[in-house]
Amino acid sequence: MSPSPHRVVVLAIPPVIGYDLTIPPQVLGEAHDADGHPLYDVAVVTLDGGPVEATRGYAIAPSAGPEALARAQTVIVPGTQVPGPRRDGRIGDDLRAALASVPAGARWVSICTGAFVLAAAGILDGHRATTHWKYADDFRRLYPDVAVDEDVLFTDDGRVLTSAGLSAGIDLCLHLVRTDHGTAVANAVARHMVVPPWRDGGQAQFIERHVPRRVDETTSDVRAWAQAHLDQPLDVATLARHASMSVRTFTRRFRDETGQSPGAWVTQQRIRHAQHLLEATDLTVDDVAARAGMGTAASLRQHLRASVGVSPSAYRRTFRGAPDAGRVRSR
């Protein structure tokens, strides 16, 4: 018998960002197990049970009443222009009561400016969080107890997760699927949605810059080359040489384009490749470490534990699954 789907409640707070609101039902609703059973039960609720006003001139009807919050295992707050949390750091009594009805062990997630709501409720205090880069300074001013990082696409602080602006909500929801059910399922969802399963870098690459860069001055070709040679030494000097740039210029442009240092990016790619090999092959941990460029099994264990909190063997046991587990049902 298939286990019950994970209960997700999307709380729409007017005026809601309609685009943000549609992301969790679409992404999480596409995640299925090997037998085609849904892995998430996603409900959209409002504070009063009625339609919610969106910012672009239309309304959205909820699929469940606010009482669903009391049964939620994950609560997602999409972007909103609600005045209190956005302007003066305060939260209304009705919203506070709704959030208080959520079970103590639930996971909290925000998309875009939904982070203002979680911060106003005190849920983000002491946590690292992000929001739309355009409103990061406002967020920092209103909520000094939250460590805001506007350069990333999303943050994962365990029970509390936040995404950057708008489409970064897709990245975060795919991350939820990946964390809960492995890369194969997340990749299948991404294929169905025709989006990359993981975008490199963070919001830094989307912040407006006044001087456009010539195509031949980017580091994209070097990144593609590095991904095909992860088992080889990939220090900054090697990458810069392949880009025909000085180390200093290459490092600066790499960070501008991806929001990461070259070393951090390479490590991220190697961890991701190692996760794929652990899921999709019978290679030993030593062989996975070698092919991913980690060098030794001990190094792989250290990096994987720091990234996802488990050893390679535990990761493989959790996410190996059946061969068809990552396929999206045909329609």
Secondary structure, DSSP 8 states (H G I E B T S, - for coil): -----EEEEEEE-SSB-HHHHHHHHHHHHT-B-TTS-BSEEEEEEESSSS-EEBTTS-EE--SS-GGGGGG-SEEEE--B--HIIIIIS---HHHHHHHHTS-TT-EEEE-TTHHHHHHHTTTTTTSEE---GGGHHHHHHH-TTSEE-TTSSEEE-SSEEEE-STTHHHHHHHHHHHHHH-HHHHHHHHHHHTS-SS--S-GGGGS--SS---GGG-SHHHHHHHHTTTTS---HHHHHHHTTS-HHHHHHHHHHHHSS-HHHHHHHHHHHHHHHHHHH----HHHHHHHTT--SHHHHHHHHHHHHSS-HHHHHHHH---TTTT-----
